[in-house]
Amino acid sequence: MGMTVAEKILARAAGLPSVAAGDVVEPKVDLAMSHENAALVINQFLEVFEGTGLPPKVWDPSRVAIIFDHRVPAESPKTATNQKKIREFTAANGIGKFHDIRGDVGGICHQILPEFGYVRPGFVVVGTDSHTTSHGALGAFSFGIGATEMASVWSLGFAVNIEVPETIKVVVQGKFPPFVGAKDLILHVIGTLTAQGANYKVLEFHGETIRRMNTSGRIAICNMSVEAGATSGIVPGDEETVRYLREESGVTDAIDCVVPDADARYIRTLEVDVSSLVPQIACPHTVDNVKPISEVIGTKVQQIVIGSCTNGRLDDLAIAADILRGRKVAVGTRMLVFPASGKIFAQAMERGYVQDFMKAGAVVMNSGCGPCLGVHEGALGDGETALSTTNRNFKGRMGNPKSEVYLCSPAVAAASAITGVITDPRAS
């Protein structure tokens, strides 16, 4: 029996000729990522070495990445002190893949990793963030773990007791209609599978639509695979993967793409034709509460958010800027835009997108995750409604359990900002 992409990657990392779903392995980790929660990982890591007489050093500093993105700049003395602790730890351990609060090399962790070429096809990537699934867009097996598990990885260099997951094959065909794209596709998939439909499984994406999709779109669909319960989302490496890593990430060394065997076993095949897909909206308070936009048109919104690790890349901002150019955000509606990285922010400035947003009345913010979480910037008031390009909408996700969050694409968000109500961009 042949192997899926995830099975091939895990077999290689575990030093085994083959693995199958249900096997328990201990794969070597190619990249271990954390953000501000690295402060908790550090505490757990130091405990590992207590009483051993050994210096607390990570197994391989070149394979550890730490990015400040959730609370930037620090919103409290507690956060600032934790960030100081992390800075001292990275310096003491020689961790070069450290991205501090900076305009040039800073950004959201799930953008920084591909942008700097830290992720490659065939890698095992772990991160103390559930949306670590994002990096399957580059053909990696990438998944989230807890702080204690990460402390173990920092100590040992491999992940302990990993059960090889089953894989669902998602085959996507057809050409996207105008104002419909990757975000609508993944919302549709989540709505079809439900929030628990892919629990501890891999979503492996195939089909002509995926082959034509750029890496930005692939990151969006892999990023939100976890919202269907998936351990990881994976797009098998191909020409687009190599192009992105060479041309946009500056990777010069060998790139070896992993593809599934022709006789790989899948527990299910989901087929999607996007040619008839319409803009999708995830309604409160679950991501799988997905409806076509026609069912929610006219819903009043007080806050529009464009950005995040899901939809904060340059093409996302371009779509929104094109719709907003020469128009105004509705009175009574506030609009927040936060690019996914400092590099993307600079590119958006060069192309005039930032000016377009600001002239329209939007507030352009530094790169970070604050508005998505509602822990730092952009919290909602009691009874308010947000329309956001982010990835979660459970009660309190954007800072207030007495508010509601709808999820959408950048096109829907921009069109709705102009009217102050959920609006179909195809009619705007």
KALINUR-V476595 format. One line per field, one symbol per residue. burial: I if it has 9 or more other ideal C-beta (glycine too) atoms within 8 Angstrom, else O. A space follows every 50 residues. Layout:
burial=???
This chain:
burial=OOIIIIIIIIIOIIOOOOIIIOOOIOIIIIIIIIIIIIIOIIIIIIOIIO OOOOOOOIIOIOIIIIIIIIIIOIOOOOIIOIIOIIIOIIOOIOIOIIIO OOOOIIIIIIIIIIIIIIIIIIIIIIIIIOIIIIIIIIIIIIIIIOIOII IIIIIOIIIOOIOIIIIIIIIIIIOIIOIIIIIIIIIIIIIIIIIOIIOO IIIIIIIOIIOOIOIIIIIIIIIIIIIIIIIIIIIIIIOIIIIIIIOIIO IOOOIOIIOIOOOIIIOOOIOIIIIOIIIIIIIIOIIIIIIOIOOIIOIO IIIIIIIIIIIIIIIIIIIIIOIIOOOOIIOOIOIIIIIIIIIIIIIIIO IOIIOIIIOIOIOIIOIIIIIIIIIIIIIIOOOIIIIIIIIIIOOOIIII OOIIIIIIIIIIIIIIIIIIIIIIIOOI
